[in-house]
Amino acid sequence: MIRSSRMKHTPYDGSSKPFTIGLTQLDPDRWIEPDVQLQHYLDQKAQLLAQSRDVVFAADDRTQDAQSELLQILSDYLPTRYPDIYCRQDETMMVGGRRVPLSGDDALVLAGSLVQDDLAIMQRDDRGWRLGAAYIAFPSSWSLAEKFGRTMDEIHAPVPGFGDGTRNAELISRMFDNLPPGRFVERFNWAVNVDGSLHLPKPKSEGVSAGAIELTEERTFIRVERQTLRKLPRSGAIVFTIRIYSDPLALLRQRADAGTLALSFIEQLRSLDLPQAAYKGLVSKRDALISALISIAG
């Protein structure tokens, strides 16, 4: 049975520290996690693709083999892992009540039309691992145009502690090089927004002197980003899946472990230095968010 995504992942419980690589081993059976909001996500993806294809999809011609390989893998994996949701019928996939073609478009677009996750393909060249193809409908405060074609070091340049030449950048490159095709890994990011939309391309970063703003639990959203990584066995490309969960802060109060989660969240917020808080758009929100979490913690 598929489950609701509401508060499914809570990395602010201390299990995933901000501004760390934070990769953990992943059971392949958990690679893709469809839930009751599957059709809602797919509807939004289809609408964005129809209205702004160049905004959400880009691909280098050299990624065609990797795209096709990913589509084939997903087309085999999904009906096997979730036969109550996915059923393949020749060159189409039935996804609930939706018929999704498996041919007639770029393979990455077809693959992304099957799942709630955004998909990105990294390929190695003489400058490092480069973003060669992506179908990103739900960016978290960034745009595909600004990252497409760039190396991982260039993509991470604005992130405190992850720029070119840092230890984190070297570790990521080494990990990508050495990741075996049979190993799946995952990591989490979290952010706090006053907009619960899935498609959020506008930057969240702010200056270190940004003024405080007021927040309400109902209009404050915890945005959790679940990333998985795997290396494709034939092409050697690395695939990122990026799944967004956007939950009102008010839902936290309803959990049995609300107090423990709130205190862990407060600890993570207080541990951010000023550049880190500014990058995450939290300089203006941190004090109000901590106050709300103290209230939730009781």
N, C-alpha and C positions, 0 to 999 in steps of 0.2 A: 504493500500500500504506500502511496505517496503521502508525505506529511507536509503540514503547513511550514512555510519558511519563517514564521514569526518568531523571532528571538532564537533561531536555530543555533547560531554560533555567537559566542560571547568572548571574543579574544581579549577583551579588557578585563577578564577575570585574572589576569596575570600569566596566562599560558602563552601569550604572544606579546613580547615587548616591542614597543614602537622603536623604529630606527635600528632594528636588527634584521639579519637575514631570516632567521626564524623558520628554517625549513624542517619539516618532520616527515617521517615515513608515512606513506598513504597506501591503504589497502586498495588494490585496483577496483574492487567492487564498489568503492566510494568515489571513483573518479568523477562521475557525473551524478548530481543529486537532484533529479526532478521533484517537484512538489505540486501542491494544489494550485499554485499560481502560474503553472507552465503556460497555459493558453494566453494569459494576460501578458506575460513577457514576450511570447512569440508574436502576439498582435502588435505590440509596441515596436518590436524589431522590424516587422514587415512594413509598418507605417513609416518608420525612419528611413528604411532602405528605399522605399518608393519616393519619398519626398526629398531625400538628401543623400543619395548613394555615395557621392564623393566624400561626404563628411564621415560616413561610418565604415566605408570599405576602401582599402587600397592594397595593391599587390604588385610586386615585382614579377616579371615574366619568369624569372629563374626559380620561382617558388611553385610552379605548376605541379611538379611531381610530388612535392611535400603536401600541397593542398589535396591532391587526389588521394594520397596515402591516408591523410587524416579523415577524409570523407569515407573511405572504405572501412577504416577502423571503427568509426562511429556507427556506420551502417550495420556493422556486425555486432558491435558491443551493445547498443541500445536495445534492440529487440530480444537479445539473449539475457541481458541483465534485468530489463523491465518489460516482460512480455505482456503485462496488463496495460501498458501505455503505448508501446511501439510495436508495429507490425509491418514488416517489409513485404511489398507486393511488386515484384519486378523492379521497375525503375522509379517507384514511389515508396514513400514511407507514410503509413498512417500513424499520426501522432494524436492520440485521443480521437477526436472527430475531424481533425485537420489532415488533408492530403498534401504531403510535401514532396515535390519532385526531387529526384536524385541525379538529374541531368538537366542540361539546358542553360546553365549559368556557371559562374566561377565556382569551383569546388568548395572553396572556403565559405562562400555565401550560402551554398546548399547545406554545408555542415553546420553553420551557425544558425540556420533556420530550423534545426532539429532540437536545439537545446536552449536553456535559459542563459547559459554562459556566453560571454564574449570570447573570441578566439584570436590568438596571435601566434605567428610562426616566426621563430628566430633561426637564422642561418649563419654559419661561420664563413668569414672571408679573411683576407690577410690583415684586416683592421680589428677583427674580433667578431663577437656575436651581434648580428644586425637584425633589426625588425624588418622582415621582408614582405610580410603579408599580415593583414589584420581585418577583422570584422568586429568593430567596437561600437556597439549601439549605446552602451551605458558607461561612458568614461566617468571617472571620479575626479572632476576638476582638472581635466586636461583634454587636448584635442588630438586626434589621430594625425592631423597634418603636421603638428609640431614634433612628432616622434617618429613618423614613418621614415624608414631608410636610415635611421640613426643607429649607432652602436649602443650597446647596453651602457657603456661608460657615459656616452653623451646623453642618453635618456635619463640617467640617474644624476647628472651634473647638478641640478638644483637641490637635490636631497641632501640635507646635512649629514656628513660622514660617509657619503657614497660616491663622491666625485672621482674623477680620473686620478689614479695613483694612490688612492686610499686602500687600506687593508680590506675593507668590505668589497671594493671593486675587484681586487685581485682574487678574493675568495669566490666571488660570483663567477668570474671567468673560469677559474679552475674547476668549480663545481659543474658548470655547463660542459666543459671539455670532458670531464670524467663520469658524467651521469650515464649509467648503462641503460639500454632501451627497456629492460624489464623492471626498472625501478620508478615508482611514482612518488612524488613529494608534494606537499602543500604548505602554504603559508597564509597568514591573515594580515590585513590592514584594517584600521578603523578610523572613522572621521565623525565629526558632529556637524550637522547642517540644520538650517532653518527651512529647508526645502526637502521634502521626501521623494522628489522625482528620481526616476532611475537614470534618465539622460541628463547628466550634469556636466557639461563641457566647460563652464566658466571657472576660472581659477579660484581656488579657495585661499591661497597664500595672501598674507597681509603684512603690513609693516610691524616692526617690533613695538611701535608706539600707538598701535590701533586702540581707539577708545572702547570702553566696555559697552556691551549691549545687554538688553534684558531678554530673558528666555522664559518660555513656558513649557511645561512638560509635554503638552499636547502638540506644540508647534516646534518641538526640537526632535530631530531624527538622528538615530545612531546608524551610520552607514558602515556596514561590514563588507569587506572585499575578501572573498576566498579565492586564492590563486592555486592552481595545480600546475605542475610541470612534468613533462615526460619527453623522452627522446624517441622519435619515430625510428623504427628499426631499419627501414630500407633507405630513406633519404638522409638520416642523421640529423634532421632538423629538430629543434625543440619547440614543443607546443605548450603555450600557456592557455589554460582556461581561466576566465575571470568571472566569477559569479557575484552579483551584488545583492545584498539584503539590506533593506531600509526599514527600520522599525522605530515607531514613536518612543521617545524616552518614557512616556507614561506606561508603556507595557512592562517596563522593568519593575514597576511597583507591584505588578500582579504576580510576580514569580515568588515561589516559596523561598528561593535563595536571594531575594532582592537585596537584603542587607549586606550579605557577603559580596555580591557583585558590585554594589554601589561603593563599598569601601575600597575594593580593588581598583575600581575605575578612578576614584579620587587619588589613590596612590600613583597611578600611571599619569594622571594629569599633572600632579605636583612634581613629578620627576622630570618633566620636559623642560629643557632649558629654553631661553627666549627664542633663539633661531628655530628650534624645533617646533615650538608652539606657533610661531609665525608661519612656518611652512604649512602646518596643518590647519591654519586659519583659526587658531584657538586663543590668540592673545585677547581678542575682544569678547570671547565667550567663556574663558576658563573660570573666572570667579563666579559667574552666574551658574555655570554648570556644576561646579563643586557645591554651591549652596543647594541646588536642586537634589544632588546626590546625597548630601547630608540629610535632607528631609526624607528621602527614600530609605536611607539606612536606619532612620528612626532615632 
